[in-house]
Amino acid sequence: MNTTVITGFNGSERCPRDTRIAQLVFPVIYTVVFCIGFLLNTLALWVFLHIPSSSTFIVYLKNTLVADLIMTLMLPFKILSDSHLGPWQLRAFVCRFSAVIFYETMYVGIILLGFIAFDRFLKIIRPFGKFFVQKPAFAKMVSTLIWLLLFLISLPNIILSNKEATPSSVKKCASLKGPLGLKWHQVVNYICQFIFWTVFALMLLFYVVIAKKVYSSYKKSRSKDRKHNTKLEGKVFVVVAVFFVCFAPFHFARVPYTHSQTNSKTDCRLQNQLFIAKETTLFLAATNICMDPLIYIFLCKKFTERLPCMRGRKTTGSTQENQTTQTDNMTLS
């Protein structure tokens, strides 16, 4: 009862898939992630509604929050579908719509994290510069273009999942796609890989420069002790840490998995192994909805000041803030 038989694209090949992990384990841990992510992002939404979009940093964070909220709201469909608690038509909805939206918002968030790193980079190398790219109008324009670009890339995946859905075909989302749909699915996969690794490389470059600048500045300062330096460096690297832990494993696993989905000649055992690898790393990617609020807390002073649990510390925080250096403010505020 825990084995699903998948019919190959040519209609003759059958591949039994053990669904116990996907049906029993992942829905439980996804439910935990959904509950935590929903609470954290709802709180973050309430906080950001009280913060004006007065800087590029805040604009990028707000758009990241929107992407995370949409990702969070897509999880219940996956949970119900994977656990077989919903009708088979729900699985068809997941394949055609909610999964596509989930991936779209994931890559919106990935690109936005890259722009957050870029924004911090500019604040360090040109702290008093006011380039056009450092103005809120630019951030709003870029954010709009990012949403539009990912929507246009994702829309064909919805349209081209146009084969008739049946209780058998919905067990494998690729079975709902025709030849053109499968080809576009592969193209989108390569586009997304390019997006991720480009952002990752640029992010590492930005934060290497940031770390060197911050270390050099505090090395010259007598008012900062070693403990504060260590804490600051940890805050600087929180974006890279979240980015790597959540997204890198998934992008190692996604290319071979997509190839197995779109190629009928892939060995059945390998298909199952790649399926488990994809589901495991996709779960890590989904935990990003719980990790991004840590970025808001560590790097956004205005966000922290608005948190209900932090209001009692405003006086102490203000005193400490007056004692911090200009580099600290521009790096983490």
C-alpha positions as CSV (number, residue, x, y, z in Angstrom):
1,M,0.0,0.0,0.0
2,N,3.0,2.3,0.3
3,T,4.3,1.6,-3.2
4,T,3.3,3.7,-6.2
5,V,3.7,2.3,-9.7
6,I,4.8,4.9,-12.2
7,T,4.2,4.4,-15.9
8,G,7.0,5.6,-18.1
9,F,6.4,8.2,-20.8
10,N,6.4,5.6,-23.5
11,G,3.6,3.8,-21.8
12,S,5.4,0.5,-21.5
13,E,7.9,1.0,-18.6
14,R,6.7,0.7,-15.1
15,C,8.7,1.9,-12.1
16,P,7.6,1.1,-8.5
17,R,8.3,3.9,-6.1
18,D,8.4,3.5,-2.4
19,T,6.3,6.4,-1.0
20,R,6.6,5.7,2.7
21,I,9.1,8.5,3.4
22,A,7.3,11.0,1.1
23,Q,3.9,10.0,2.5
24,L,4.6,9.7,6.2
25,V,7.8,11.5,7.2
26,F,7.9,14.6,5.0
27,P,4.3,15.7,5.6
28,V,5.0,15.7,9.4
29,I,8.2,17.8,9.2
30,Y,6.7,20.1,6.6
31,T,3.8,20.7,8.9
32,V,6.2,21.8,11.6
33,V,8.0,24.1,9.2
34,F,4.6,25.5,8.0
35,C,3.5,26.3,11.6
36,I,6.8,28.0,12.5
37,G,7.1,29.8,9.2
38,F,3.5,31.0,9.3
39,L,3.9,32.4,12.8
40,L,7.3,34.1,12.2
41,N,6.3,35.6,8.8
42,T,3.0,36.8,10.1
43,L,4.8,38.6,12.9
44,A,7.3,39.9,10.4
45,L,4.5,41.2,8.2
46,W,2.9,43.0,11.2
47,V,6.3,44.6,12.0
48,F,7.1,45.7,8.4
49,L,3.6,47.2,8.0
50,H,4.8,49.8,10.6
51,I,8.1,50.5,8.9
52,P,8.2,52.9,5.9
53,S,10.0,51.8,2.8
54,S,12.7,54.5,3.2
55,S,15.7,52.6,2.0
56,T,16.6,50.0,-0.6
57,F,17.4,47.5,2.2
58,I,13.8,47.7,3.6
59,V,12.3,47.4,0.2
60,Y,14.2,44.2,-0.5
61,L,13.4,42.8,2.9
62,K,9.7,43.5,2.4
63,N,9.6,41.8,-1.0
64,T,11.5,38.8,0.5
65,L,8.8,38.6,3.2
66,V,6.1,38.6,0.6
67,A,7.9,35.7,-1.3
68,D,8.2,33.8,2.0
69,L,4.6,34.3,2.9
70,I,3.5,32.9,-0.5
71,M,5.8,29.9,-0.2
72,T,4.4,29.3,3.3
73,L,0.8,29.3,2.0
74,M,1.7,26.8,-0.7
75,L,2.9,24.2,1.8
76,P,-0.5,23.0,3.0
77,F,-1.3,21.8,-0.5
78,K,1.9,19.8,-0.7
79,I,1.3,18.4,2.8
80,L,-2.2,17.2,2.0
81,S,-1.2,15.9,-1.4
82,D,1.9,14.0,-0.3
83,S,0.1,12.5,2.7
84,H,-2.8,11.4,0.5
85,L,-5.2,13.1,2.8
86,G,-6.8,15.0,-0.1
87,P,-8.4,13.8,-3.4
88,W,-6.3,13.0,-6.4
89,Q,-7.5,16.2,-8.0
90,L,-5.6,18.1,-5.3
91,R,-2.4,16.4,-6.6
92,A,-3.2,17.7,-10.1
93,F,-3.6,21.2,-8.6
94,V,-0.2,20.9,-6.9
95,C,1.5,19.8,-10.1
96,R,0.0,22.5,-12.2
97,F,-0.3,25.5,-9.9
98,S,0.9,25.5,-6.3
99,A,4.3,23.8,-6.9
100,V,5.0,26.2,-9.7
101,I,4.1,29.1,-7.5
102,F,6.3,27.7,-4.7
103,Y,9.3,27.5,-7.0
104,E,8.7,30.9,-8.5
105,T,8.6,32.6,-5.1
106,M,11.7,30.6,-4.0
107,Y,13.7,32.1,-6.8
108,V,12.3,35.6,-6.2
109,G,13.7,35.2,-2.7
110,I,17.0,34.0,-3.9
111,I,17.5,36.9,-6.3
112,L,16.4,39.4,-3.6
113,L,18.9,38.0,-1.1
114,G,21.5,38.7,-3.8
115,F,20.4,42.3,-4.0
116,I,20.4,42.5,-0.2
117,A,24.1,41.4,-0.3
118,F,24.7,44.0,-3.0
119,D,23.1,46.7,-0.9
120,R,25.3,45.9,2.1
121,F,28.3,45.8,-0.2
122,L,27.6,49.4,-1.5
123,K,27.0,50.6,2.1
124,I,30.5,49.5,3.0
125,I,32.6,50.6,-0.1
126,R,30.7,53.9,-0.6
127,P,29.1,54.7,2.8
128,F,28.4,58.3,1.8
129,G,27.6,57.7,-1.8
130,K,24.1,58.0,-3.1
131,F,24.1,56.1,-6.4
132,F,20.8,55.6,-8.1
133,V,21.0,52.0,-7.2
134,Q,20.9,53.0,-3.5
135,K,17.6,54.8,-3.8
136,P,14.2,53.2,-2.8
137,A,12.8,53.9,-6.3
138,F,15.5,51.7,-7.8
139,A,14.8,48.9,-5.3
140,K,11.1,49.1,-6.1
141,M,11.7,49.0,-9.8
142,V,14.1,46.0,-9.5
143,S,11.7,44.1,-7.2
144,T,8.9,44.6,-9.7
145,L,11.1,43.3,-12.6
146,I,12.1,40.3,-10.6
147,W,8.5,39.3,-9.9
148,L,7.6,39.9,-13.5
149,L,10.6,37.9,-14.8
150,L,9.9,34.9,-12.6
151,F,6.2,35.0,-13.5
152,L,6.9,34.9,-17.2
153,I,9.4,32.0,-16.8
154,S,6.9,30.1,-14.6
155,L,3.7,30.7,-16.6
156,P,4.5,28.2,-19.4
157,N,5.0,25.4,-16.7
158,I,1.3,26.0,-15.8
159,I,0.0,26.3,-19.3
160,L,2.0,23.3,-20.7
161,S,0.9,20.9,-17.9
162,N,-2.1,20.3,-20.2
163,K,-2.5,16.6,-20.4
164,E,-5.6,15.1,-18.9
165,A,-5.2,14.4,-15.2
166,T,-6.1,11.0,-14.0
167,P,-5.6,9.2,-10.6
168,S,-2.6,7.4,-12.3
169,S,-1.0,10.4,-14.2
170,V,-1.0,12.8,-11.2
171,K,1.4,10.5,-9.3
172,K,4.2,12.0,-11.4
173,C,3.8,15.6,-12.3
174,A,5.9,15.2,-15.4
175,S,3.2,12.9,-16.8
176,L,0.9,15.9,-17.1
177,K,3.3,17.6,-19.6
178,G,3.6,17.0,-23.3
179,P,7.0,17.0,-25.1
180,L,7.0,20.8,-25.3
181,G,6.2,21.1,-21.6
182,L,9.0,18.7,-20.7
183,K,11.5,20.6,-22.8
184,W,10.4,23.9,-21.2
185,H,10.7,22.3,-17.7
186,Q,14.3,21.4,-18.5
187,V,15.0,24.9,-19.8
188,V,13.6,26.5,-16.6
189,N,15.7,24.2,-14.5
190,Y,18.9,25.4,-16.2
191,I,17.7,29.0,-15.9
192,C,17.1,28.5,-12.2
193,Q,20.5,26.9,-11.8
194,F,22.1,29.8,-13.5
195,I,20.2,32.2,-11.2
196,F,21.2,30.5,-8.0
197,W,24.9,29.9,-8.8
198,T,25.3,33.5,-10.2
199,V,23.8,35.0,-7.0
200,F,25.8,32.7,-4.8
201,A,29.1,33.6,-6.4
202,L,28.3,37.3,-6.3
203,M,27.2,37.0,-2.7
204,L,30.4,35.4,-1.7
205,L,32.4,38.1,-3.4
206,F,30.4,40.9,-1.7
207,Y,30.7,39.4,1.7
208,V,34.4,38.7,1.4
209,V,34.9,42.4,0.7
210,I,32.5,43.3,3.6
211,A,34.3,41.1,6.0
212,K,37.7,42.6,5.1
213,K,36.4,46.1,5.5
214,V,34.7,45.5,8.8
215,Y,37.7,43.6,10.2
216,S,40.1,46.3,9.1
217,S,37.9,49.0,10.6
218,Y,37.5,47.3,14.0
219,K,41.2,46.4,14.1
220,K,42.0,50.1,14.1
221,S,39.3,50.9,16.7
222,R,40.2,50.7,20.4
223,S,36.6,50.9,21.6
224,K,35.7,47.5,20.4
225,D,36.8,44.3,22.1
226,R,37.4,40.9,20.5
227,K,34.1,39.5,21.6
228,H,32.2,42.3,19.8
229,N,34.3,41.8,16.7
230,T,33.4,38.1,16.6
231,K,29.7,38.8,17.1
232,L,29.7,41.4,14.4
233,E,31.4,39.1,11.9
234,G,28.8,36.4,12.7
235,K,26.0,38.9,11.9
236,V,27.7,39.9,8.6
237,F,27.7,36.3,7.4
238,V,24.2,35.3,8.4
239,V,22.8,35.9,4.9
240,V,25.5,33.6,3.3
241,A,24.9,31.0,5.9
242,V,21.2,30.9,5.4
243,F,21.6,31.0,1.6
244,F,24.0,28.1,1.5
245,V,22.4,25.8,4.0
246,C,18.9,26.2,2.6
247,F,19.5,26.3,-1.2
248,A,22.8,24.8,-2.2
249,P,22.0,21.1,-1.5
250,F,18.7,21.4,-3.5
251,H,20.6,22.8,-6.5
252,F,23.1,20.0,-6.5
253,A,20.2,17.5,-6.6
254,R,17.8,19.2,-8.9
255,V,19.6,18.8,-12.3
256,P,19.9,15.0,-12.2
257,Y,16.4,14.7,-10.8
258,T,14.9,16.8,-13.6
259,H,16.8,14.8,-16.1
260,S,15.3,11.6,-14.7
261,Q,11.8,13.1,-14.9
262,T,12.1,14.1,-18.5
263,N,14.1,11.1,-19.8
264,S,12.1,7.8,-20.0
265,K,15.4,5.8,-20.2
266,T,16.5,6.6,-16.7
267,D,17.0,3.5,-14.5
268,C,14.1,2.9,-12.1
269,R,16.2,2.5,-9.0
270,L,18.1,5.7,-9.9
271,Q,14.8,7.5,-10.3
272,N,13.7,6.6,-6.8
273,Q,17.1,7.6,-5.3
274,L,17.0,11.0,-7.0
275,F,13.4,11.4,-5.9
276,I,14.3,11.0,-2.3
277,A,17.4,13.3,-2.7
278,K,15.2,16.0,-4.3
279,E,12.5,15.7,-1.6
280,T,15.1,15.9,1.2
281,T,16.9,18.9,-0.3
282,L,13.6,20.6,-1.2
283,F,12.7,20.4,2.5
284,L,15.9,22.2,3.4
285,A,15.0,24.9,0.8
286,A,11.5,25.2,2.4
287,T,13.1,25.9,5.8
288,N,14.2,29.2,4.3
289,I,10.8,30.6,5.3
290,C,11.9,30.1,9.0
291,M,15.4,31.3,8.4
292,D,14.8,34.6,6.7
293,P,13.2,36.2,9.9
294,L,16.7,35.6,11.5
295,I,18.1,37.9,8.8
296,Y,15.5,40.6,9.7
297,I,16.4,40.3,13.4
298,F,20.2,40.3,12.9
299,L,20.6,42.9,10.2
300,C,17.6,45.2,10.4
301,K,17.7,47.6,13.4
302,K,14.3,49.1,12.6
303,F,12.8,45.6,12.5
304,T,14.2,44.7,15.9
305,E,13.1,48.0,17.5
306,R,9.5,47.2,16.4
307,L,9.4,43.7,17.8
308,P,7.1,43.6,20.9
309,C,9.6,41.5,22.8
310,M,12.3,44.1,22.2
311,R,10.5,47.2,23.2
312,G,11.6,47.0,26.8
313,R,15.2,47.1,25.7
314,K,14.9,50.3,23.6
315,T,16.6,52.4,26.3
316,T,19.5,50.0,26.7
317,G,19.7,49.6,22.9
318,S,19.9,53.3,22.3
319,T,22.7,53.7,24.7
320,Q,24.7,50.9,23.1
321,E,23.9,52.3,19.7
322,N,25.4,55.6,20.5
323,Q,28.7,53.8,21.4
324,T,28.9,51.9,18.2
325,T,31.0,53.0,15.3
326,Q,29.8,54.3,11.9
327,T,30.9,51.1,10.1
328,D,28.7,49.0,12.5
329,N,25.7,51.1,11.8
330,M,26.1,51.0,8.0
331,T,26.8,47.3,7.9
332,L,24.0,46.1,10.2
333,S,21.3,48.8,10.4
